[in-house]
Amino acid sequence: MMRWLVTGGLGFIGSNFIRLVLRERPDLQIVNLDAMTYAGNPANLRDVEGDSRYAFVHGDICDPAAVARAIGEGVDAIVNFAAETHVDRSILDPEAFLRTDILGTHVLLEAVREREIPRFLQVSTDEVYGDVSEGESSESDPIRPRSPYSASKAGGDLQVLAYWTTFKTPVLITRGSNTYGPYQYPEKLIPLFVTNLLDDQQVPVYGDGMQIRDWLHVEDHARGIMHVLERGELGNVYNIGGGNPRTNIEITRILVNDCGRSMETHVKHVVDRPGHDRRYAVDTAKARAIGWTPRVDFEQGLRDTVAWYRENEPWWRPLKSGEFLDYYKRQYAHR
């Protein structure tokens, strides 16, 4: 039976990926290595804890000993979700992003090289391309990261590609667009706004809210990663996008309406964050050429996501306390 090591599998996309693999690949075992930082939530995979094909290892990808422990006798692939991912937090504390997204990636690459692991997939982001005023970013475009977060992810990507060029380490990279769906920590736009609105609180919209993002359902993102891992050509980058460009204010309006609130009373425009990219868009032709395509209709997926947070208050309410409240105050009080 094949074994895959998934790092950061207690996070949003990682946990959905693990659930998808266990459901659709009965001949696979999953080892999940996670440092259990604030966004690594054991509740995200409570439903698979009893599966004999799933094993959890508590550890940090920056620690070679923890990585070796998770690899054990060997694995057939490593999929690296482990990362600091929130742009706002990267502005408050850039160093944490450099450590995990760059040093951690290096530790994993060394393990792949030394243990001759057949495949390594780096989960990256469309934000490494920087602001895209028109058209779509293709995988061959130069990267121009503009935030500490996207710069740290770009640094990881460059290491991955350098290992391919220098050592022929068997690597792949996926760059996903803005992802939404169940089990997302409530600091990102959609889960933050939905949970605030359900609590009859205002939502903070940066600037005029006209920033454009391409929205991708988490199951489509997870399926795209699995598809690239199994069918992608080594040494290559693949964009994974939903083809659903929307302004932030448009998303806000949908969420406000779905939660039965009012734009006049529940939306607060706040000072924009520094260096806020205006638009992202990716060309997904390369991923589609190897057979992947998004399946989830955006409007239905967003309605289902709102319903999930409405029906799973015991999951998100404990998260919006303690550390989260301290972060929220630091991030928005001065705005």
N, C-alpha and C positions, 0 to 999 in steps of 0.2 A: 504494500500500500504506500502511495506517495505521501510525502509530508511537506507542507509549506510552513515557513515561519512568517508570521505576520507581526510587524512591530507597530505599537500604538493601536492595538486592536480594541481597546476599551473606549476609544474616541468615537466620534460621529460616523465618519465614512468607514473607518476600520471595522467597527462593530457590524455595520450593515453589510460590509464585504464578507466578513466571516460567516454571518448568517446565510448569505447567498451561497457561498461555497459549500457549506455543510448541507444545504438543501438540495443543491444541483449537482454536486460531485461526491456521490456516496463512496467512491474509491479513494478519497483524500482524507488525511489527518491534518489538523491545524494546531500549531503551537503559537500562542499569543504572548508576546513579550511587551509589557507595558509598565511604565514607571509610575502610573497612577498619580499623575499631576492633577490639578483642579478639574481638567476636562476629561480625565480618564475615569469613567464611571462604571464600576462593576455591575450596576443595575442594567447597563446597556446589553449585557449578554447573559442575564439571569436565566433566560429560557433555554440556553444551550449548555449550561454548566454540567448537566448530567449526561451529555453526549460523550460516549467513549472515544470519539474521534477528535475531541477538543481538549487541549491542555493549556493551562495558564502558568506563565512564569513572571514573577514580579522582578523587574529590573530596568535599568537605564541603557539605551543604545550607546551612550557615551562610555559605558563600562565594558571593556573587552571581556572580562570574566563573565558578566551577565549574558552577553551575546553568546559566548561559548557554551554556557550552561543551557541556553535556549536551543541552540543548534544540536546539542547532544551528540548522538551517533551520526548525525548528518541530516540534511534536508535537501529537497529537490529544487526549492526556490525560496527566496526571501522577498517579501513585499513590504516596503518601508512607508508606512503611514505616520510613523512617530515624528512629530514636529510641533513647534509652537506655530500657531496659525492665524492669530488675530491681529490685524494691522494696528488697531488702536492700542493693544497691549505692547506691540513692538515699538511704538512711539514712546510709551512710558518706560519700557525696560528692554532696550535692544540687545543687551548682552545675552539674555536667556535664549534668544532666537539664534544668535551666532553659535552658541554651544550645541544646542540640539540639532539645528538644521544643517550645520556645516561639520562640526566635529563628530556628531553622531553618525552622519552619513559616511564620513571617512572610516570610522571604526567598522561599520557594516561592510564597506567595500573591501577592507583589509581581510575581514573574515571570509568573504566570498572568494577572494583571490587565494588565500592560504588554504582554504578547505576545498577549493575547486567545486564550489556550488554551481549547478548548471545555469541558474537564472537569478538575476536581481532586478527588481522593478522599483524605481523611485517614483513615488507619487508626488507630483509637483502641481503647479498652479498656472493659470493663464496670466496671473499678475506679473510674472517675470518679463512679459513682453512690454510692460509699461502702458501708458496711456495710448489708446488707438483712436485717433480722431475720425478716421474713416476706413472702410474696408474691414478685412479680417486678418488676424495674425496667422501665418503658416509656420510650420515647424522649422523652416529654414531662415526665418526672420531673425535679426539680431535681438538679443534680450536687453532691455533697458529698464531694470527695476528702479522704482522711485520711492519705496518705503523700506524701513529696516526689515520688515517681514519679507517682502518680495526679493530684497537683496540677499537675505539669508537663504531663501529657497533657490535663487539663481546660483549662489555659491555652491550649494549642494549639487545642482544640476551640472555645473561645470566640472566638479570633481568626478561625477559619474561618467561624463563624456571623456574626460581625461584618462580615466582608468581603461575605458574601451580603446582609446587611441594608443596608450602606452603599454598596457598589459594584455589587451584583448579580453578583459574581464567581461563576462556575458551580461550586459546591462540593457535595460529598457527604461524609458521615462514616459510617464503620462502627465499631461498638463490639463487639469480640469477647470471648468468654469464654475461660477458661483453655484454652490450645491445647497439644496434644501430637502427637508423631509423629517421623519421621526428621529428622535434621540440626539438632536443637535443642542449643544450647550447654549443656554439662553443669553449669550452675549452677542451673537450674530443677529443680523437685521430681522429675519423672519421669526425665529423663536423669541427674541427679545420683545418685538412688537406684539406678537400674539399673546404672550404671557402678561405683558403690561396691560394690554387691552382687556384681557379676561379679568384682570384685577381692577379695572376701571381707572387705570393710570394713563398719563400722557405718554406718547412715544417721541423720542428725540430724532428729528429729521435733520441731517447735515445740510447746511446751506439751503439752496433752492430745491433740493431733492431731484434734480434733473440728471444726476449721474446714471449712466446706463450700464447694466450688467446682463450677461447671458445666464439664464437660470437653468439648472440641470438637476433633475430628481436624483436623490442619493442612490436609488436602486439602479438607475441608468448609469450613474457614475461607477458604481461597484461592478456592474456587468461589463462596462468598458474596460476597466482595469483587468478583470479576469480574462477578457478577450485578448487584450494586448499581451498579457503574460503568456497565454497559451499559443497565440498565433503571430505575435509581432516579430519583426526582424531585429535581431540583436544589434545594438549600437544605435538604435533609432528612437526618435521622440514621436509621440502621438498625442494630438489634441483631442480632448473629450469635452464636447460642448452640447448644450441642449437645443440651441437654435431658437431660444426664447428671449430676445433682448427686451428689457423693460426698464423704465426709469424707476428710481427708488420711490418717487412720489406716487407712481402708478401702483407699485406693489403695496405701498402704505394705504392707498385708497381701497384696494381690494381687501386687505386685512381688516381695516376699520369697518368696512361694510359687513364682512363675514362675522365679525365679533359684535355687531349691533351697536357700534359707537359712532361718534360724529367727528368729521374732519375739523370742524370749528373748535370743538372743546378738547379733543384728545390728541391733536397733533401740535407739537411745539418745534418750530424751526430753530436750530441752535447753530452756533458758529461752526463752520466747516472745519474738518481736521486738516492739519498741515499736509501739503503735497497730495491732496486727494485726487486720484486718477479719475478723469471724467468718463471714460468709456473703455470697456473691454469687449473684444469679439474674436472668436477663433474659427479658423477654417478646419472642419473635421473630415475633409475628404479622405485623408490618409487612413484614419481609423475605419471609416466606412468601406474603404477598399479592401480591408481584411474581414469584412462581414459584420461589423458592429453598427448599430443604429439605435438612437434613443426610442423608447417605447411609451413612456408615460406622457400623456397629454398634460400640458402645463396647467391649464385652468383646473382640471380635475385633480391633478397632483397637489396643487396649492390648497384646494378645498379639503382634500383628504388630510393634508398636513395640519391645517387649522383644527380639524376634527380630532386628530390624534392628540394634540396638546390640550384640547378641551377635555378629552376623555382620560388623559393620563396626568392629571394634576399631582398625584402622589409621586410621580417621577420627577417633575420639574420644580415643584415648590421647595423641597429641601435645598435645591441648588441655588435658589435666589436668596441666600442668607450668608452670613459670615464673610468669607473671602469675596464673594460676588458683590455684596453691598459695599465693601471697601473699594473695590475696583470701580463700581458704578459711580460712587461719589467722586473718586479721583478723575474719572473720565468726563462726567457731565455737570458736576456742580458749578464749575467756573464758567460754563457756557450759558 
